[in-house]
Amino acid sequence: MAYHYQLLFVNHTAPIPYHTSIFTGQAGMLELINGHPDQIHTCLGVNHNTFNGLLQTLLHHGVVPS
């Protein structure tokens, strides 16, 4: 019984909040970039490094303002 209690309640780390934003637009993108590491993949379908690479390419070509 103590073993099962330990498995369920003792060995877990605190969860990181996931869906916490009320922001849209630029504020929403900043929160995606700076928020939970998996959220950008869930929302945009790419990992953080891929998104940063795309952003740098768009900035380099003047497609988005810096």
N, C-alpha and C positions, 0 to 999 in steps of 0.2 A: 504494500500500500504506500509506504513512504517513497519507494522508487517511482511510482506513477505520479505521486504528488510533485516530486522533484522534476520529472519530465514536463509536467503541465505548467508549473508555476515558478520554478526557481531558475532554470537554465536559460530563460529567454531574455533577450535584450529588449530595450524599449523600442517600440515601433516609431518610424519616422512618419509624420503626417504627410499625406499624399495629395488629396484634392482639397486644397485650402484657399484657392484664389477666387477673388471676385473681380480681378482685373481683366481688361481686354486691351487690344491694340498694343502699343509700345510697352506699356506697363506689364501686360500679360506675357509678352515675349521676354522681357527682362526677368520676370519671375520664372519662366521656363528655363532660361539659361542658368540662373543662379539657384534654382530650387532642387527638388529631389532628383538624383541622378537618373532614375528610370523614367521620369515623367516626360521628358522631351522625346524619348523614343516612343512612348505610348501615344503622345499627342501628334507627333510629326512623322513617325515611322523611320526615323534615323537616329543614330546615336549622337552623343554630344560632340565628338570629334568630327564627324561628318558634317554636322550642322555648322560648326565653326569654320570648317574648310569652305563650305558653300558661302557663308557670310563673307569670308575674306575675299573670295573670288568676286562676289557681287560688289563689294566695296572697291576692289582694285579696278573694276570696269566702270565704276561710277553709277551703277544701277540703283544702289541705295545710298542715302546720305550717311556720312560718317559721324 
